[in-house]
Amino acid sequence: MKMDLTKLSKTELLEKCEELGITRCKSKNKSELINLINIKTQSNQKVELRIETDTKDTSNETTQENLETTNIDFHANNTNNSLKFIDLFCGIGGFHQALTKLGFNCVFASDIDENCRKTYRNNYNLQPEGDITKVQIEQIPSFDILCGGFPCQPFSKAGFQRGFDDSRGNLFFDICKIVEFHKPMYLILENVRNLASHDDGNTWKVIRNSIRELGYYTYDEPVLLNVLHFNIPQNRERVVIMCKRMDLGVLPELPIIDKEPKRNLTRFVKDLIDENNNDTQLDGKMKDVHLVWDSFIKLLYENNIEIPKFPIWTDWWDNDFDEDDDFYVKYKSWIDKNIEFYREHFSILNKWLSESRKNKNWVGAVRKFEWQAGNLNTENNSLNKCLWTSRGSGIRVKKCDYIPTLVAMSMIPVYGPKNRKLTPLELLRFQSFNDSFEYEEKHIYKQLGNAVNVKMIENCARFLIYGEDLFAN
């Protein structure tokens, strides 16, 4: 009969841990001790089962099913004493790097993107399957942890936010089918911030209730974490869904999650810069855009003009328009501020505007400018002292403390002090990947924009499985 660990005292649980060879557990609470005992017990049972199975005479039992199971090992290097995980929608392996840091072994991966599969194989010697909906669930090897950054486009603000009406949104239910069949110990899922509020919270309720109906604990509200919480200088908010099978005990209690994590940063952009790389200076359009807007900043600074905090739209400074123009009606407040700013400083700005418009590369969205770097001063009066990005909405400038969210588009921040875009190596660091990671440059920007941050997932796994401090550096 299985012992009911919940009825044991903490002293008895500590004695049980000592019997099983579990160390460094005196500071754990009862729930965390029960969790550690369950993990160790299940691991030992697997070892015993494997030994018993290996002693049987199987010389005449090589069936097609056995062959198929063997073929789906994907070269995984497994040991009996570590937990096994599968990596769904694996991308380039953020989950893989995070969980192998804990000594866990990946036994299966899948991603629909061919380039991601190639990158994954090259780095981990493991060949992912393709479309997860085409994989037979029973052919997936047994595992203890299911990981997955299921497609975010159905819930993302950058997409159409169709949620479960999008076929990609329904992939969550494919995850549920795999969980129902294999019944792993833990689930760790990741998605965009907007998942928390999509469809007025109804999407989250469907996800939470589905997980609970499968026999897993998960938190009542979406756990919203930022990469900044883990002392990585990237503003990247994500929902992380941490789940634990109910027979393993309750979830660890969530700590207070700081709503302003940037104030606790001790690592900044400069700390992740490759100081040996000076070969990617700006050229072409980006070089001209830099020259135009840098001269604008210096012009304001030299004339003691406060830089506007609202978006600057230079095409509207002297534009003729009807007051019933749909665009003007929609953005009346910003446009009126732009016109007022230009008229107030016409004698200073007119020449700059005329000369800038002669530059053939200064056209389109780059004529819009958004300054988020604070007041102008001797330490803050040039693009060369800031981080700036050319976006579809214009040029956005901020301080060099942390980078904006990496996205699956070619909006690579420019690091002003080196007057160049951030390199793939540096972007890998902002996603906590190893410097030795192998990639193809034409694909890595999109792949990193879609990736999970390794440090964030590693900490979540340690917290969920071992009860360790969620925000430990």
Buried (B, 14 or more C-beta within 10 A) or exposed (E): EEEEBEEBEEEEBBEBBEEBEBEEBEEBEBBBBBBBBBBBBEBBEBEEEEEEEEEEEEEEEEEEEEEEBEEBEBEBEEEBEBBBBBBBBBBBBBBBBBBBBBEBBBBBBBBBBEBBBBBBBEBBEBEBBEEBEEBEEEEBBEBBBBBBBBBBBBBBEEBEBBBBEBEBBBBBEBBBEBBEEBEBBBBBBBBBBBBBBBBEEEBBEBBBEBBEEBEBBBBEEBBBBBBBBBBBBBBBBBBBBBBBBEEBBBBBEEEEEEEEBEEEBEBBBEEBBBEEEEEBEBEEBBEBBBBBBBBBBBBBBEEEBEBBEEBBBBEBBEEEEEEEEEEBEEBEEBBEBBBEBBEEBEEBBEEBBEEBBEBEBBEEEBBBBBBEBEEBEEEBBBBBBBBBBBBEEBBBBBBBBBBBBBBBEEBBBBBBBBBBBBBBBBBBBBBBBEEEBEBEEEBBBBBBBBBBBBBBBBBBBBBBBBBBEBBEE
